[in-house]
Amino acid sequence: MAEKEKVLDPISVVKRLIELVDRRDDSGIHNLESETTVSVIVTNNSLLSELCVIMYGLRKLMSKTHISGTPEWRLANTTILKKLNSLLTIDMSKDLEKTKFQITLIDIEKIITDTDTQLGHYVTHIIDDGRVKLASDAYAYGLSASQASDLFKANREQLMSFIGVTKMPDEDIKYKSIKERVNLLDIVSKSK
């Protein structure tokens, strides 16, 4: 993580996500998801990790034309946008409001899961796949498999299986140098 990059907060992520969902910009959502993943690793923020899972699910559904072109998806998308907008009215300085934020995120994940179940052609569930993929990304950044699975609430066995079949060096390089990787680990250790 470059030193000039800033740590994202849930409300700023939601604001950007609303714009991207409204524009149906799945590649923009992917970029925001990647940015937010770094903030999740640095801050260990469960709200941000759930937002990453939601972004993963949204972009996957949006990119599937057999789903994104249906009336069911348009209804789900409208409902998701309403719920995302409702998050902007929450006062994050109050614990009760943070709980309301979490509950709304769970509601959005349920809409994504239900839409995937109703319209998808796959046996696996998009939210669970997202958790494993994002935990794998966190692992690639240098977290242990245990830390990564806890952070994204991923099934450890699925994560270990995914890591075992994924060639980490062949994936997108997250850092250009060992120095940047050590810098991120230093930031993570100081934030705990």
SVG drawing of the C-alpha trace seen along z (x, -y; Angstrom):
<svg xmlns="http://www.w3.org/2000/svg" viewBox="-39 -11 51 39">
<polyline fill="none" stroke="black" stroke-width="0.4" points="0.0,0.0 1.5,-3.3 1.9,-5.7 -0.3,-8.3 -3.3,-5.9 -5.8,-6.7 -7.8,-4.3 -11.5,-4.2 -14.4,-4.4 -17.8,-2.6 -19.8,-5.8 -17.4,-7.0 -17.4,-3.5 -21.2,-3.4 -21.4,-6.8 -19.0,-5.7 -20.8,-2.3 -24.2,-4.0 -22.8,-6.0 -21.2,-2.9 -24.3,-0.7 -26.5,-3.5 -24.2,-3.7 -24.1,0.1 -20.3,-0.2 -19.1,3.3 -15.4,2.6 -15.6,-0.5 -17.1,1.6 -14.2,4.1 -11.7,1.2 -13.5,-0.1 -13.6,3.5 -9.9,3.8 -9.3,0.4 -11.6,1.3 -9.9,4.7 -6.7,2.9 -8.5,0.8 -10.1,3.9 -6.7,5.5 -5.3,2.3 -8.2,1.6 -9.8,5.0 -13.1,3.3 -16.0,5.8 -18.3,3.3 -15.8,2.7 -15.3,6.4 -19.0,6.9 -19.1,4.1 -16.4,5.9 -18.5,9.0 -21.5,7.0 -19.4,5.4 -18.1,8.8 -21.7,10.1 -23.0,7.0 -20.3,7.0 -20.7,10.7 -24.5,10.4 -24.1,7.2 -21.6,8.9 -24.0,11.8 -26.2,10.7 -28.7,13.5 -29.2,11.9 -28.7,8.2 -31.2,8.0 -34.1,9.4 -37.0,7.6 -36.1,9.5 -32.6,8.0 -34.0,4.5 -36.2,4.9 -33.4,6.3 -31.1,3.5 -33.6,0.9 -34.1,2.4 -30.3,2.6 -29.9,-1.0 -32.6,-2.1 -30.9,-0.1 -27.5,-1.5 -29.0,-5.0 -30.5,-4.3 -27.0,-3.5 -26.0,-7.2 -28.5,-8.3 -26.9,-6.2 -24.9,-8.0 -21.8,-5.8 -20.8,-7.3 -23.5,-5.3 -23.2,-1.6 -26.9,-1.0 -26.7,-2.7 -23.6,-0.6 -25.8,2.5 -28.5,1.1 -25.7,0.6 -24.7,4.3 -28.3,5.5 -28.8,3.5 -25.6,5.0 -27.0,8.5 -30.3,7.6 -28.4,6.6 -26.4,9.8 -29.7,11.7 -31.0,9.9 -27.9,10.8 -28.1,14.4 -31.8,14.7 -31.2,13.2 -28.3,15.5 -30.4,18.5 -33.4,17.5 -31.5,16.5 -28.1,18.1 -26.9,21.2 -24.4,22.3 -24.5,24.6 -22.2,22.4 -23.5,19.3 -22.1,15.9 -21.7,14.5 -19.8,17.5 -17.6,17.4 -16.9,13.7 -15.9,14.4 -13.4,17.0 -12.0,14.9 -11.6,11.8 -10.0,13.9 -7.6,15.2 -6.8,11.7 -6.1,10.8 -3.9,13.9 -2.0,12.7 -1.4,9.4 0.4,11.3 -2.2,12.2 -2.3,15.7 -5.1,18.0 -6.7,17.9 -6.6,14.1 -7.9,13.8 -10.8,16.2 -11.8,14.5 -11.7,11.1 -14.1,12.0 -16.0,14.7 -14.9,17.3 -15.0,21.0 -11.4,22.0 -11.6,25.3 -12.9,23.6 -10.2,21.0 -7.4,23.5 -8.7,25.4 -8.9,22.2 -5.4,21.2 -4.2,24.7 -5.5,24.6 -4.7,20.9 -1.2,20.0 -0.7,16.9 2.4,15.7 0.3,15.9 -2.4,13.7 -2.3,9.9 0.7,8.7 -0.6,6.7 2.8,5.1 5.7,4.2 8.3,4.8 9.0,6.5 9.4,3.0 5.7,2.2 4.6,5.5 6.6,5.0 5.1,1.4 1.6,2.9 2.4,5.5 3.9,2.7 0.7,0.6 -1.4,3.7 0.7,4.5 0.5,0.9 -3.2,0.7 -3.9,3.6"/>
</svg>
